């Protein structure tokens, strides 16, 4: 097992999209559930999004990371950029390895 913290200690992430002028107060209910907290780091980041979808300029930019966990919206953003650059949806079936596939090509 891979450990990222000392035994008996845990690492937790609490995130939100800021809606008030007191962002730390917005996450207080979540932080209370995690008490006692040994160390806390607070970071507030702006979200950026391109004003151009890239089809005219051919400059394709991803959006900023947001408060979702497991990079859900980031994955959706990557699929969106792929579609804008290629004109087609990304086909995950083409990425699956075949039974006899060793180097990325089916040798049958």
C-alpha positions as CSV (number, residue, x, y, z in Angstrom):
1,X,0.0,0.0,0.0
2,X,1.2,3.5,-0.9
3,X,1.0,6.0,2.0
4,X,1.0,9.8,1.6
5,X,0.7,10.6,5.3
6,X,1.9,9.3,8.6
7,X,0.0,6.4,10.2
8,X,-3.2,7.6,11.8
9,X,-3.1,10.9,9.8
10,X,-5.2,11.6,6.7
11,X,-5.0,14.1,3.9
12,X,-8.2,15.7,2.8
13,X,-9.1,18.2,0.2
14,X,-12.1,20.5,0.5
15,X,-12.9,22.7,-2.5
16,X,-15.7,24.9,-3.7
17,X,-16.5,27.5,-6.3
18,X,-16.4,30.8,-4.4
19,X,-19.8,32.5,-4.1
20,X,-19.2,35.1,-1.4
21,X,-16.5,37.5,-0.3
22,X,-15.6,35.1,2.5
23,X,-14.5,31.9,0.8
24,X,-13.0,30.2,3.9
25,X,-16.3,30.7,5.7
26,X,-18.1,28.9,2.8
27,X,-16.1,25.7,3.5
28,X,-16.4,25.9,7.4
29,X,-19.1,23.1,7.6
30,X,-16.8,20.7,5.7
31,X,-13.8,21.6,7.8
32,X,-15.7,21.0,11.0
33,X,-16.4,17.5,9.9
34,X,-12.7,16.9,9.5
35,X,-11.6,18.2,12.9
36,X,-9.2,18.0,14.5
37,X,-7.0,19.5,11.8
38,X,-3.3,19.6,12.3
39,X,-2.4,21.8,9.3
40,X,-4.5,23.7,6.8
41,X,-3.5,25.3,3.6
42,X,-5.9,27.7,1.9
43,X,-5.5,28.7,-1.7
44,X,-7.9,30.7,-3.9
45,X,-7.5,30.6,-7.6
46,X,-9.3,32.4,-10.4
47,X,-10.9,30.4,-13.2
48,X,-10.0,31.2,-16.7
49,X,-11.7,30.2,-20.0
50,X,-10.7,31.2,-23.5
51,X,-13.0,33.7,-25.3
52,X,-12.3,31.9,-28.6
53,X,-13.1,28.2,-29.2
54,X,-10.0,28.0,-31.4
55,X,-11.8,27.1,-34.7
56,X,-10.9,30.4,-36.3
57,X,-7.6,31.2,-34.6
58,X,-6.4,27.5,-34.4
59,X,-5.3,28.2,-30.8
60,X,-6.9,25.7,-28.5
61,X,-6.7,26.4,-24.8
62,X,-8.0,24.4,-21.9
63,X,-10.0,25.9,-19.0
64,X,-8.7,26.4,-15.5
65,X,-9.0,23.6,-13.0
66,X,-12.2,24.0,-11.0
67,X,-13.5,22.6,-7.7
68,X,-14.7,19.2,-9.0
69,X,-12.9,16.2,-7.7
70,X,-11.2,13.5,-9.8
71,X,-10.6,16.1,-12.6
72,X,-14.1,15.4,-14.0
73,X,-14.5,18.7,-15.8
74,X,-10.8,18.6,-16.9
75,X,-11.5,15.3,-18.7
76,X,-14.6,16.8,-20.3
77,X,-12.5,19.8,-21.4
78,X,-9.9,17.5,-23.0
79,X,-12.6,15.7,-24.9
80,X,-14.0,19.0,-26.0
81,X,-10.6,20.3,-27.3
82,X,-10.2,17.0,-29.2
83,X,-13.5,17.4,-30.9
84,X,-12.8,21.1,-31.8
85,X,-9.3,20.1,-33.2
86,X,-10.4,17.0,-35.1
87,X,-14.0,17.6,-35.8
88,X,-15.0,14.2,-34.3
89,X,-15.7,12.8,-30.8
90,X,-12.8,10.9,-29.2
91,X,-13.5,7.1,-29.6
92,X,-12.4,5.3,-26.5
93,X,-13.0,1.9,-28.2
94,X,-10.1,2.6,-30.5
95,X,-7.8,2.9,-27.5
96,X,-8.6,-0.5,-26.0
97,X,-5.9,-3.0,-26.4
98,X,-6.7,-6.2,-28.3
99,X,-6.0,-9.6,-26.7
100,X,-2.8,-10.1,-28.7
101,X,-1.8,-6.4,-28.8
102,X,1.7,-5.8,-27.4
103,X,2.9,-2.5,-28.9
104,X,-0.4,-0.7,-29.6
105,X,-1.2,-2.7,-32.8
106,X,-3.2,-5.8,-33.2
107,X,-0.9,-8.5,-34.7
108,X,-3.7,-10.9,-35.6
